[in-house]
Amino acid sequence: MANILFLAISLLILGDVAFSHASFPPSLIEDIAKIVMDNYCSPEKLVGMKEDIAAATNNTEVLNIPDGELLANILTSGVQTTVSDPRLQVSYEPNYVPVVRPELPPLPPEQLAAVLQTSIKLDVLEGNIGYLRIDHILGEEVADKVGPLLVDLVWNKILPTSALIFDLRYTGSGDLSGIPYIVSYFTQAEPVIHIDSIYDRPSNTTTKLLSMSTLLGERYSINKPLFILTSKNTNGIAEDVAFCLKNLKRATVVGEKTAGGSVKVDKLKVGNTDFYITLPTAKSINPITASTWELTGVTPDVEVDAEDALATAIAIINLRAQVPAIIEESASLIANNYAFESVGADVAEKLRDLLAKGEFSTINDKDGLETKLSADLQTLSGDKSLKTTSNTPALPPVDYSPEMYIELIKISFHSDVFENNIGYLRFDMFGDFEEVKPIAQIIVEHVWNKVLNTDAMIIDLRNNVGGPTTAIAGFCSYFFDGDKQILLDKLYDRPSGTTTELLTLSELTGVRYGSKKSLIILTSKVTAGAAEEFVYIMKKQGRAMIIGETTAGASHPPKVFPVGESNIFLSIPTVHSDASAGPTWEGVGVKPHIPAAAEAALEVAKGILNKHLEGQQ
């Protein structure tokens, strides 16, 4: 510390400030340091300070400053830097009068009631939401005197509310003994809870603050929402209350990070001088986190500007009130519409269990609810397609010119002919049959006819993410002969309870590739949805060899369902392939005949076909 102080004074001298003989006692710095050593709340931060004291006794040049206030400012800077704590303050106050905490006057009940009503703001907001603002945390002594009156005038009006907003944005003072009183009204009577530990440095003792098993009046139900509003002015005991209730998972804190003050600050006189040092002499250590809010402040669960905290808390309360109905409606939609009935019923039951266990009780906004609901649905079902989604309206059809269609098809499809007359066809999404039908002839002319007369073909679906399944039957049909109709798959639609047979088409645009020529399909873990249905059919029918990675194990294209009036939407797969014929691809994917890394699959396929075709020559 001494070195820092001498650096400061040196800078002043360099600034042409002239000083005369020493104005203050040589022991001043040593006395300040000793007070800090004996009283500062975190002694572990004082390592090395003894050396600073020794140096200070031999270097008193700083005391030549004739102005007490200027010297106090320099000493403050030195102490704060040495201890790394801005709460330490040195002041020069020749006329200082110790503050005596005023006692509550012996007022008659009606006047006492008037005093309390001016210092406490109480309201019941729309939706039966209680609002309570207290700008000073009362201690045990005062609470004993005015407790019955507080219960009657304030607390009994709060008890019937459905949720409570406790406003501490303006609370900068309070009594340590008031912490258990406040916290206990929001916790159960039994078992007693260890709320906080307070270490007092001067006495070198630690006091456990415990919840109270007996209180005046009733407790606020532990199941009713509690919100604490904070600001950068929330200080001291109010910070402790917010920190305790937050870490007990009993309150949601909304607003700004708090001041980072202290549970106890003392102002001590330095020797026989007019200098005083203010410093924290006790500290809070939370038993749950083993950390403190002092210096750093309490970080809100929902961080917003202080002026927006009340409106934000009200919005969260209103959202949480809707959550049970949203979860119940979601469960019903899944139970009634999910493609696999037994899975849908199981997911619905488990979703209701999560609600009953309070898993959705800490939701703070609609985005958070959607994110959690999606994650839970996918975990419970193992289906990535069962999730929340946005209700994106369908885009109006675009009136493309033939030239524009040709350019679009060139971008969407990639075709080539490799050595030994091996055709290659890649596309990364399936289109809707009704949308594809008008441009089928253009696709045939600019894509299909390029690979039609090859001796073997590779269809690359490694990057195909799916799409509508309505074109599957038609696409499959190109790889079978037209002399007989083949049953490709049966699709069960859960909402309607109907089964549709997926059959090859007798009429196609363009010429079939037929059933005789070799066909290889490339897959990856990205291959999903409609692409998986195509791979599944072609493998089941023995029409193609599959090379690559096991596919994504997604589902048939899901349908979107609104969840009541919540503006939340669920993506629910409602169709599944015929499971009576054996395991399908949904949820597990399609395994290749020849496993290969996705990036190597094409070369493996070319090698196999080259060998095969060269052997036929």
Phi, psi and omega in degrees: 000319183300317181302320180293318180297318181291329175297317180298315181293326178298320179297322178295319179296318178297337179274019176064029174270122184266135180237149178260208183293165182301132181259343187234155187299143181300336184275001187304309183296319180297320180294319178298312181299322181293320178299317178297314181301324186270342190233343183296138191292340182237082184298337181295342179272000186258011180300130179092355183288333178299321178297323178295322179296315180300318179294323183295326181292338181257358183226089186251018182303327183299335182285356175289348179295123185281342186264117184297319181293320178296317178297319179300321179295319180292318178297321177300314179300318180295315181294314182298318181291319182295318184266349184057051181211111182287356181283344179280129182223131173257132181229154177246111187222084181300332184252027184294132174241119181305138180282126177256122182295121183294140177271153180292122183293154179283073183274152173294157186308319184292324177286323177298321178297320180295320179297314181297320182292334177280336182263350180234128178255128184230140178203155171243112186275171178303140182087014179061041177263121178282146177229125181225121177242125176231123185266356176215129179277115181290147178266180185300318184296313180290321181299323179296327182282318187252003184308307181301323179291319178298318179299316184288316186275332187242298192296319181294340176277337179278323188308318184284354183290159182273340179203157182229135172251117182256109189268110177246021182294337184246011186267108182243005181214165179167172181251135182305322183289351179278345183300309180299326179301309184293311184299323184295331179291347181244013178232172179284156179293320179226145355284160177295137184252137172283106186278313186200162173236132181244116177266123179255118187289313183303322180266352181054045179235153176242128180249128176274128173267122183244152175293157185259131181279340180235130182223159169286132179076183182271159175275153173284132184308137180289350181265351180272139183300138176233127179237136177246126178265135181230163174216178177291349178266352176294122192220151170064237186300324178297324177295320180296317178301313180297317182294317180296311183292328176294313184283342171280000182061028181260340183224151172257123182267128183232132176138220182256159173298137185283178192292331185077050182272227184209155176285337181208125177235130179243150177247115188243139180284139180267103179055224179257024182264180174263017176267146178227149175237128177257128183206153177286126183252357177217158179218153180265136175231108184291130183288342181274315184261346186058024180233180181226160176266348184295143185073310185276333183086170177265122178275123182295155171293324178233110186267115177219167175299147184305321182291342179262359188295318182296311180298322179295316179298318179298318179298320180293318179300315180296322178295314181297330177294332180274342188303313180305318179293323180294317180292318179297317179295321178298315180299318180295317180299318181291315180299326185268343188233343184298140189308315180260110189303314183295321178293317179300318179294320181293316179297318180299316180295316181291328178294319177296324178297318179299320178297314181297329180278000178083017183295338182253012186283346182252017178297132183247343179201168184297320179298318179296321178296315180296319180297314181293316181299318177300311182299318180294317181297318180291324177293316183290327185258337187072014184246115181291343182273348178270106188193173171280156183208169175269149180267076183282118180294148180296138178287144177296147181300142180264133181273086181280145170278161179306321180295320179293321177299318181298315179295321179296319180292323179296326179284322187281332183241146173231122181232153182201164173233117182270178176309147181066026175058046177263120179281149179226129181224123178232134169212148193251008177198144175272144179256162177290139185302316182293330179281328182283327186308314181295337182249012182302319182295323179293320179297317180299314185291320189260348180233300189297316183295342179286333182246357186300317187265022175280166182269346177199161184220144172246122175256118186262106179246023184295335180245015183274118185265006175107224185124192179299149179264005185293337181265000184299311183301317181294317181294318177301322186300332181295342184252014173232162180281158184268005184281343177213152180271135183245135175280113184273318182192165172242132182247123180262126179258113188294312183302320182268344181070024183249155177242132180246134177273131177263111186242153173294152181268144180279333181239133181225156172279125181086189186258143178287153172281332176088178187259357188267327186279148184294143182221129176237136177246130179263135181229165173213178178289351176276333182303122190216164170058237183301326178296322178292321177300316178298313180298317180300314181296312185294327177287315181297324180279356181069024185268342184218153171265134182256127180232134177137224183248159174299135185290176192296333185071046181274230183205172169298154183310126181284164173256156181257129181238131174286141178265092181057224179256021189278350187065024172250141184233144179250137171265114184235118173295126184245353184237142173222154179290163184297104182279347181292338181273002181125179182303139177259193185264342184297129178084340183237338182085175177253124179279138179285158171292321181236104179294138177201149174301143185306318184289343182260351189300321183296315181295323177298315181296316179298320180298317180295314183290322178300315178299315182296313183288323178293330178288339180275345184282000000 
